[in-house]
Amino acid sequence: MLILYGLLFLSTSVISIPAENTTPQVSLTLYYETLCPFCQNFFSNELAPTFLDKDYGPLFKYLNLVPFGVAEVMNSTAHKIVCQHDEVECQGNRFHSCAIKHIKDKKALVNYISCLMDSVEVDSEEDEEYPVDKCLDKVPDGLFPKIMKCYNSEEGWKLLEEYGKMTKKFFNDGEEFVPYVSFNNEKNDDLAMEAIEDLKKIMSRLTGKQYSSSSEEEYD
Ligand SMILES: *[C@@H]1O[C@H](CO)[C@@H](O)[C@H](O)[C@H]1NC(C)=O
């Protein structure tokens, strides 16, 4: 069995040697929170148009979304988490955590979250609930009940706390700011800030792709 496995491994590794003209790819992790205006702006005006672009999309090795932001878990058993933009933002972060879990098609996910980020008012903080009924036409068929079930149960809290741990680990208990764009899991504040201004430019720089700011989105 071991030998067989070895042979299989050998043959797949031979096959997967990249062709000469393979485009280098980058992994992107976005640390964000649902109600910060810069996060909303970045997601809808930079990340989504880049990820869904027919030329830039293939440059992503993977895309990781981490919706926790500048928040603190005060008491895990009591589900007490304090978010920068109050309770409604914690709800939003939890809701996004569930959407990320249940929408496996990354393009559909980005399209949906972009719509949410674009349509939730910045000043909707006080005494309101995160508007989970927005952008329903962007949710793939049959998945909304699963997202809601997650959101209204322990599953949502667990996912959110996982994202909290990832966020704390990444910032290593240092100063946190969002949106934060990390390439290939590295922490580079200058690059993160440049990427927020013009993601396509940085993706071009990291992959050697010729920069073009106006190409087409393929997904709708
Ligand atoms: C956390 O919340 C639980 C449940 O409400 C409570 O029993 C516990 O004392 C709290 N822990 C702290 C450290 O406040």
The ligand as an SDF file (V2000), in Angstrom:
LIG
                    3D

 14 14  0  0  0  0  0  0  0  0999 V2000
  -19.5910   33.9980   31.0000 C   0  0  0  0  0  0  0  0  0  0  0  0
  -20.9510   33.7710   30.8200 O   0  0  0  0  0  0  0  0  0  0  0  0
  -21.4390   32.6450   31.5220 C   0  0  0  0  0  0  0  0  0  0  0  0
  -22.8660   32.3870   31.0650 C   0  0  0  0  0  0  0  0  0  0  0  0
  -23.6520   33.5340   31.1330 O   0  0  0  0  0  0  0  0  0  0  0  0
  -21.3040   32.8970   33.0150 C   0  0  0  0  0  0  0  0  0  0  0  0
  -21.7890   31.7800   33.7400 O   0  0  0  0  0  0  0  0  0  0  0  0
  -19.8570   33.1510   33.3520 C   0  0  0  0  0  0  0  0  0  0  0  0
  -19.7090   33.5100   34.6870 O   0  0  0  0  0  0  0  0  0  0  0  0
  -19.2790   34.2460   32.4660 C   0  0  0  0  0  0  0  0  0  0  0  0
  -17.8380   34.3180   32.6600 N   0  0  0  0  0  0  0  0  0  0  0  0
  -17.2180   35.4390   32.9650 C   0  0  0  0  0  0  0  0  0  0  0  0
  -15.7350   35.3510   33.1040 C   0  0  0  0  0  0  0  0  0  0  0  0
  -17.7940   36.4880   33.1430 O   0  0  0  0  0  0  0  0  0  0  0  0
  1  2  1  0
  1 10  1  0
  2  3  1  0
  3  4  1  0
  3  6  1  0
  4  5  1  0
  6  7  1  0
  6  8  1  0
  8  9  1  0
  8 10  1  0
 10 11  1  0
 11 12  1  0
 12 13  1  0
 12 14  2  0
M  END
$$$$
